[in-house]
Amino acid sequence: MTEDPAKTNKLEQRLHLAQSEKRFYEAHQIYKTIYFRCTGRRKYAEALEHLIPGSKFLLANQQWESGVDLACLVVDTISKSSLKMTEKNLADFCELVSLMPPTCGDREKYISKVLKLLSGSKLLLNDFNEFLGRQFWQEGALIQTRNRMIRTDNGFVVGCFLIELQQRYGLTSEIDLFITQTVLQFLCMKKICVAAATFYTYTRRHPKLEPGPPFTHFPLLNFVWLLMLAIEQKLGSSVLSCLCNKYSPQISRDPSYFMYLEKIGQVYFDVQPQQNPLTSILSNLTKMLGDTFDDDANNDRTDGPPSTSCSMHVDEID
């Protein structure tokens, strides 16, 4: 059954009039009517042609609830259709987020829908996470920023963010702590090149950090550097044990490092959990601290072998 063009034109006229007269509730209802008509006939592209500008219109006029509602329908429409995800879709998703203030209660719902939709496209998901990281960073939500940044592949952006984070909240004596945890997390996620780019961006751009490596005042950074070199050169578990022994005082400053290093030993150094040469080292360090710790490295499950295609040498990264 085909739709009556006269009815369509009349609906369009009502919509334009409602927009021009700022009758937002009516405009919202008309957009939803168009959505149901189009999706009922599987005209998904046509539905998007109305929903996307409709959501932008409502959000631009601070109609947060109705604007986010249409934004969610955008995601639902793409999900129902067989339309291929494109950079244009990603740009629209990002623009809609940028129009929603942090105080908008339903923004998180929309973001969750987009993340789920993009889960099948690694590249687009990575770009959206980077956008979210930048957006949260601009808004001053640094915890949310870090949670998004750790899911990106842009080590330069992550390194720059960590510099700002450390300068705002950390002591000079903690310069090495801010970068070490992030690098270890990236290594656990098998993002070797991202870890290297993050490390070198941070260590070369931090205004209070001496040139290196090697580093005179921050030996923990030397440990991270040597660890990445050992991974790149595919050295054995004895090297890892040696590094952990030599830098045990520095490693013991943060209990979370222990679990990351156990995972790194398994992923890159062929260390079996029941035969882990780090066990005695880490156990001794734990006793020194007299503390227990939880494993917060739950984002490290990436299938496939790790890549070691990027060089860790200092003179090859500017």
C-alpha positions as CSV (number, residue, x, y, z in Angstrom):
1,M,0.0,0.0,0.0
2,T,1.5,3.3,-1.1
3,E,1.2,6.4,1.0
4,D,-1.0,9.3,-0.2
5,P,1.4,12.1,-1.3
6,A,-1.2,14.6,-0.3
7,K,-1.2,13.4,3.3
8,T,2.6,13.4,3.3
9,N,2.7,17.0,2.1
10,K,0.1,18.1,4.6
11,L,2.2,16.5,7.4
12,E,5.3,18.2,6.2
13,Q,3.5,21.5,6.2
14,R,2.2,21.0,9.7
15,L,5.8,20.2,10.8
16,H,7.3,23.3,9.2
17,L,4.6,25.4,10.8
18,A,5.2,23.9,14.2
19,Q,8.9,24.5,13.9
20,S,8.5,28.1,12.8
21,E,6.1,28.8,15.6
22,K,8.3,27.0,18.2
23,R,5.5,24.6,19.1
24,F,8.0,21.9,20.2
25,Y,5.6,19.3,21.6
26,E,3.6,19.2,18.4
27,A,6.8,19.1,16.3
28,H,8.1,16.2,18.4
29,Q,4.8,14.3,17.9
30,I,4.9,14.9,14.1
31,Y,8.4,13.6,13.9
32,K,7.4,10.4,15.7
33,T,4.4,10.0,13.4
34,I,6.8,10.2,10.4
35,Y,9.1,7.7,12.1
36,F,6.3,5.1,12.6
37,R,5.0,5.6,9.0
38,C,8.5,5.3,7.4
39,T,9.7,2.3,9.5
40,G,6.3,0.6,9.1
41,R,7.0,0.6,5.3
42,R,10.7,-0.1,5.9
43,K,11.8,3.3,4.5
44,Y,14.6,3.6,7.0
45,A,16.7,6.1,5.0
46,E,13.7,8.4,4.7
47,A,13.0,8.1,8.4
48,L,16.6,9.1,9.2
49,E,16.2,12.1,6.9
50,H,13.6,13.4,9.3
51,L,14.8,12.1,12.6
52,I,18.3,13.5,12.5
53,P,17.5,17.1,11.7
54,G,14.5,16.8,14.0
55,S,16.6,15.8,16.9
56,K,19.1,18.5,16.2
57,F,16.3,21.1,16.0
58,L,14.8,20.1,19.4
59,L,18.2,19.9,21.1
60,A,19.3,23.3,19.7
61,N,16.2,24.7,21.3
62,Q,16.9,23.1,24.6
63,Q,14.1,20.6,24.4
64,W,16.3,17.9,25.9
65,E,13.9,15.1,26.6
66,S,12.2,15.2,23.2
67,G,15.5,15.8,21.4
68,V,17.1,12.8,23.1
69,D,14.0,10.7,22.3
70,L,14.4,11.4,18.6
71,A,18.2,10.8,18.9
72,C,17.5,7.3,20.3
73,L,15.1,6.7,17.5
74,V,17.9,7.5,15.1
75,V,19.9,4.6,16.6
76,D,16.9,2.3,16.7
77,T,16.2,3.0,13.0
78,I,19.8,2.2,11.9
79,S,19.7,-0.9,14.1
80,K,16.5,-2.2,12.5
81,S,17.7,-1.5,8.9
82,S,20.3,-3.2,6.8
83,L,21.9,0.2,6.2
84,K,25.7,0.1,6.3
85,M,27.3,2.2,9.1
86,T,29.3,5.1,7.7
87,E,31.5,8.0,8.8
88,K,28.4,10.2,8.2
89,N,26.5,8.2,10.8
90,L,29.3,8.6,13.2
91,A,29.5,12.3,12.6
92,D,25.7,12.6,13.3
93,F,26.1,10.5,16.5
94,C,28.9,12.8,17.7
95,E,27.1,16.0,16.9
96,L,24.0,14.9,18.7
97,V,26.0,14.1,21.8
98,S,27.7,17.5,21.6
99,L,24.2,19.2,21.6
100,M,23.3,17.4,24.9
101,P,24.5,19.1,28.1
102,P,26.1,17.0,30.8
103,T,23.0,17.6,33.0
104,C,20.7,16.0,30.4
105,G,19.4,12.9,32.2
106,D,18.9,10.8,29.1
107,R,22.2,11.5,27.5
108,E,23.8,8.4,29.0
109,K,20.9,6.3,27.6
110,Y,21.6,7.6,24.1
111,I,25.4,7.1,24.4
112,S,24.8,3.5,25.6
113,K,22.6,2.8,22.5
114,V,25.3,4.2,20.2
115,L,28.0,2.1,21.8
116,K,26.0,-1.0,21.5
117,L,25.2,-0.2,17.8
118,L,28.9,0.4,17.0
119,S,30.1,-2.7,18.8
120,G,30.3,-4.5,15.5
121,S,32.5,-1.9,13.9
122,K,35.9,-1.7,15.7
123,L,37.1,1.4,13.8
124,L,33.9,3.4,14.3
125,L,33.7,2.3,17.9
126,N,37.2,3.4,18.5
127,D,36.5,6.8,16.9
128,F,33.4,7.3,19.0
129,N,35.2,6.5,22.2
130,E,37.9,9.0,21.3
131,F,35.2,11.6,20.6
132,L,33.5,10.8,24.0
133,G,36.9,11.1,25.7
134,R,37.5,14.6,24.2
135,Q,33.9,15.6,25.0
136,F,34.1,14.6,28.6
137,W,37.6,16.1,28.9
138,Q,36.1,19.5,27.6
139,E,33.4,19.2,30.2
140,G,35.8,18.5,33.0
141,A,34.6,15.0,33.7
142,L,38.1,13.5,34.0
143,I,37.1,10.1,35.4
144,Q,34.7,9.6,32.5
145,T,37.4,10.9,30.1
146,R,39.9,8.3,31.3
147,N,37.4,5.5,31.0
148,R,36.8,6.4,27.4
149,M,40.4,7.2,26.5
150,I,41.6,3.7,27.6
151,R,39.3,2.3,24.9
152,T,40.8,4.3,22.1
153,D,43.8,3.7,19.8
154,N,45.1,7.3,19.9
155,G,48.1,7.3,22.2
156,F,49.0,10.9,21.5
157,V,45.6,12.1,22.8
158,V,45.8,9.8,25.8
159,G,49.3,11.0,26.6
160,C,48.2,14.7,26.5
161,F,45.2,14.0,28.6
162,L,47.3,12.2,31.3
163,I,49.7,15.2,31.4
164,E,46.8,17.5,32.2
165,L,45.3,15.1,34.7
166,Q,48.6,14.8,36.5
167,Q,49.3,18.5,36.6
168,R,45.8,19.2,38.0
169,Y,45.5,16.4,40.6
170,G,48.9,14.9,41.1
171,L,52.1,15.7,43.0
172,T,55.4,16.1,41.3
173,S,56.5,12.8,42.9
174,E,53.6,11.1,41.2
175,I,54.5,12.0,37.6
176,D,55.5,8.4,36.9
177,L,52.4,6.8,38.5
178,F,49.9,8.5,36.2
179,I,51.5,7.1,33.0
180,T,52.6,3.7,34.3
181,Q,49.1,2.4,35.1
182,T,47.7,3.4,31.7
183,V,50.6,1.8,29.8
184,L,50.3,-1.4,31.7
185,Q,46.5,-1.5,31.0
186,F,47.1,-1.0,27.3
187,L,49.7,-3.8,27.3
188,C,47.1,-6.1,29.0
189,M,44.7,-5.2,26.2
190,K,47.4,-6.1,23.7
191,K,47.6,-2.5,22.4
192,I,51.4,-2.4,22.2
193,C,51.6,0.5,19.8
194,V,49.1,2.6,21.7
195,A,51.0,1.9,24.9
196,A,54.2,3.1,23.3
197,A,52.7,6.2,21.7
198,T,51.1,7.1,25.1
199,F,54.4,6.6,26.9
200,Y,56.5,8.7,24.6
201,T,53.9,11.5,24.3
202,Y,53.7,11.8,28.0
203,T,57.4,11.5,28.8
204,R,58.4,14.0,26.0
205,R,55.7,16.6,26.5
206,H,55.4,16.7,30.3
207,P,56.9,20.1,31.3
208,K,58.3,18.8,34.6
209,L,59.8,15.6,33.4
210,E,63.5,15.3,32.5
211,P,64.5,14.2,29.0
212,G,64.6,10.4,28.7
213,P,64.7,7.5,28.7
214,P,66.6,6.7,30.7
215,F,65.3,8.7,33.6
216,T,67.3,9.7,36.6
217,H,64.6,10.8,39.0
218,F,61.8,8.4,38.0
219,P,63.2,4.9,37.8
220,L,59.6,3.5,37.4
221,L,59.6,5.0,34.0
222,N,62.8,3.1,33.2
223,F,61.0,-0.1,34.2
224,V,58.1,0.7,31.8
225,W,60.5,1.5,29.0
226,L,62.5,-1.7,29.5
227,L,59.4,-3.8,29.8
228,M,58.1,-2.5,26.4
229,L,61.5,-3.2,24.9
230,A,61.5,-6.7,26.3
231,I,58.0,-7.3,24.8
232,E,59.1,-5.9,21.4
233,Q,62.2,-8.1,21.3
234,K,60.2,-11.1,22.5
235,L,62.5,-11.9,25.4
236,G,61.9,-14.7,27.9
237,S,60.3,-14.8,31.3
238,S,63.7,-14.5,33.0
239,V,64.0,-11.0,31.8
240,L,60.6,-10.1,33.2
241,S,61.6,-11.6,36.6
242,C,64.9,-9.7,36.5
243,L,63.1,-6.4,35.8
244,C,60.6,-7.0,38.5
245,N,63.3,-7.8,41.0
246,K,65.4,-4.8,40.1
247,Y,62.5,-2.3,40.3
248,S,60.5,-4.0,43.1
249,P,60.5,-0.8,45.3
250,Q,59.0,1.2,42.5
251,I,56.5,-1.4,41.5
252,S,55.3,-1.7,45.1
253,R,54.1,1.9,45.1
254,D,50.8,0.8,43.5
255,P,49.3,-2.6,44.3
256,S,47.4,-2.7,41.0
257,Y,50.6,-3.1,39.1
258,F,51.0,-6.7,40.4
259,M,47.9,-8.0,38.6
260,Y,48.8,-6.2,35.4
261,L,52.2,-7.7,35.4
262,E,50.9,-11.2,36.0
263,K,48.7,-10.8,33.0
264,I,51.5,-9.3,30.9
265,G,53.7,-12.3,31.9
266,Q,51.1,-14.6,30.6
267,V,50.4,-12.7,27.3
268,Y,53.9,-11.8,26.2
269,F,56.3,-14.0,28.1
270,D,54.6,-17.4,27.8
271,V,54.2,-17.6,31.6
272,Q,51.7,-20.2,32.8
273,P,49.6,-19.0,35.7
274,Q,50.5,-22.1,37.8
275,Q,54.2,-21.6,37.0
276,N,54.3,-17.9,37.1
277,P,57.9,-16.7,38.0
278,L,56.4,-13.5,39.2
279,T,54.3,-15.2,41.9
280,S,57.0,-15.2,44.6
281,I,58.0,-11.6,43.7
282,L,54.5,-10.3,43.8
283,S,53.7,-12.2,47.0
284,N,56.7,-10.7,48.7
285,L,55.8,-7.2,47.6
286,T,52.3,-7.7,48.8
287,K,53.5,-8.7,52.2
288,M,55.7,-5.6,52.3
289,L,52.6,-3.5,51.7
290,G,50.5,-5.4,54.2
291,D,47.5,-4.8,52.0
292,T,45.2,-6.6,49.7
293,F,44.1,-5.5,46.4
294,D,41.5,-6.2,43.7
295,D,42.0,-6.9,40.1
296,D,40.8,-3.8,38.3
297,A,42.2,-4.9,34.9
298,N,38.9,-6.3,33.6
299,N,39.2,-4.6,30.2
300,D,42.1,-6.7,29.0
301,R,40.2,-9.5,27.1
302,T,41.1,-9.0,23.5
303,D,41.2,-12.1,21.2
304,G,44.1,-12.9,19.0
305,P,47.8,-12.7,19.4
306,P,49.4,-9.4,20.4
307,S,51.0,-7.4,17.7
308,T,54.6,-6.2,18.1
309,S,54.9,-4.4,14.8
310,C,55.8,-1.0,16.3
311,S,59.2,-0.1,17.5
312,M,59.8,1.0,21.1
313,H,63.2,2.6,20.5
314,V,63.5,6.3,21.6
315,D,65.1,7.6,18.4
316,E,62.3,6.3,16.2
317,I,59.4,8.3,17.8
318,D,59.2,12.0,17.7
